[in-house]
């Protein structure tokens, strides 16, 4: 099976011909992508942002999400890397890796394009990769092929002398940007005014902040400072149990869907999960709704997982009787309810690995992971619920050209694109992360 990038290149090149054929024969084109711009090099978006003076997430699932002015931008990649072909980049990356040896470790997120993942020393989700970095304490550099908040977490958990590098600074996360420190602080102040700060007869404080791993270091630090904790998609239920033992209710940010799906599975009624819209007073709620709440959900979401819907599941069941539908808990509640199972990227992978008989799997998560699983386990039929190839916009900003650039810079003794979290943020964030690490499912 070809990589997602290869498929996008083919679809884009053949779009005009395919459409002409479809119009003439009445047969639909074989495939589609959410944006033909995905076929271009990410450096084109770097340049466009520099000329416009406005950051953006780039083509893909988050293309319509509004990037805040504080969103990091990537300077223009040197021309030699922009013009290099696949074979040249491959040779240069492998040569640089060999020259660096154990001095550098490359981490590749599940959602990265295959053309980047093939060079990774470790592949996993953000939590797994942060832990993987800890197994290489002697590495001088940690190259994190993921997005900004992941590199921040690696910097918080790694030794001070280790340099954490993000190959493309523009690889952010629109979901993480939907909750910023100013908005969360303002929300917290309104909740404190409403609830007070005194614990109840059981010693539980009025509210405990819980942030998803997919958030900035500043928000992890906020949780550390206010008795809160970080969660992942794999330990969210355990973390909510931890929080309910210590608080009367939880403020959960930034992903509403993970919070709602997890709390609902734990028996929390939907009417006790009001949504907090940071652009409205009291988040758009009345005081009684907040007083009666168990989980206050932030108005945030993942644009990749928001694309999945019940109609896609119904179509998969009609075409493949007996299909196993597995989705990520960042999907909307009705999608999770209609699926056979929901869980983290690691959960999805393990479910496929555990299948002993040939099985049809319809998967609701990022296309690069689904495509890779289909190639790794050909005994199964594995496909993405979303028929449109629409990868994570920000993960797709990392290209082998950027990886070659940061590696060859290290060989020359130069550290580029280093991600550093200030000590006053890192210290409380580390507290919240250590609480997360102790909350094992």
Helices and strands as residue ranges (DSSP letters): H 4-25, G 36-39, H 43-52, H 79-83, H 86-100, G 101-103, E 104-109, H 114-117, E 122-124, H 126-134, E 141-145, H 148-157, E 163-165, H 174-177, H 181-195, E 208-212, H 217-225, E 229-231, H 236-246, E 250-253, H 256-265, G 270-272, E 275-276, G 281-284, H 287-291, E 295-298, G 305-307, H 310-319, E 324-327, H 333-338, E 341-342, H 345-354, E 360-364, H 367-376, E 381-384, G 395-397, H 400-411, H 423-438
